[in-house]
Amino acid sequence: MKVDMHIHTIYSGDSICKPESVIKEAKRRGIDGIAVTDHNKTDAWIKMLNEGAAKGIVVILGEEIEVKQNGKVVGEVLGYFLTEEVKRGEIDEVLDEIARQGGIAALPHPFCFWRGMKADIKEVAKRVDAVEVINSRMYLNSQNRKALELARKYKLAEIGGSDAHSCWEVGNAYTYAEADGIEEFRKAVVKKKTKAEGKLTNPLIRFASNLSRIGVKH
């Protein structure tokens, strides 16, 4: 299975992707599934599930959650296979809540210049299940290579996602696993039997999506 593990919809507030358009593009590009990971929100879950079921695309319910340490924002974590919204807050509390729901926690874009993890990354690595080793919205491949080194050092699952904020980006990166269905895919992540594949998104597309977002808001 090929699953794009990092997708934002219009409910994130900084994306122009409508749920139906995400599913349509995933189908067109031969992606078997997507994880909907809006910023601190789960509003798109039902629509994504319905659209995915109609088009034969697996949908993983997730969220990209802002985390703090001693009250200061230090980055974000990804939660997958969630059952309800996880509120932003102290990093240990957020990770505890993901675990309580039986979810999988991942560290996204850990070495991004401005979105990377500012807390002690060694300590965070001990508490997550996976690292996003290919994020298509990185500016440099070296940022993804450092993430891969981190994942292998701490023996964490390697995942990939487009971090799409426009439908032109869907499927630019994904997580591959020998799996037949959502449960087998989940087990592959837990057992660290996944591989990240993909490419960086053209900066012009990122720029165009930002302009489009401004147009949507105003």
Buried (B, 14 or more C-beta within 10 A) or exposed (E): BBBBBBBBBBBBBBBBBBBBBBBBBBBEBEBBBBBBBBBBBBBBBEBBBBBBEEEEBBBBBBBBBBBBBEEEEBBBBBBBBBEEBBEBBBBBBBBBBBBEBEBBBBBBBBBBEEBBBEBEBEEBBEBBBBBBBBBBBBEEEEBBBBBBEBBEEBEBBBBBBBBBBBBBBBBBBBBBBEBEEBEEBBEBBBEEEBBBEBEBBEEEBBEBBBEBBEEEEE
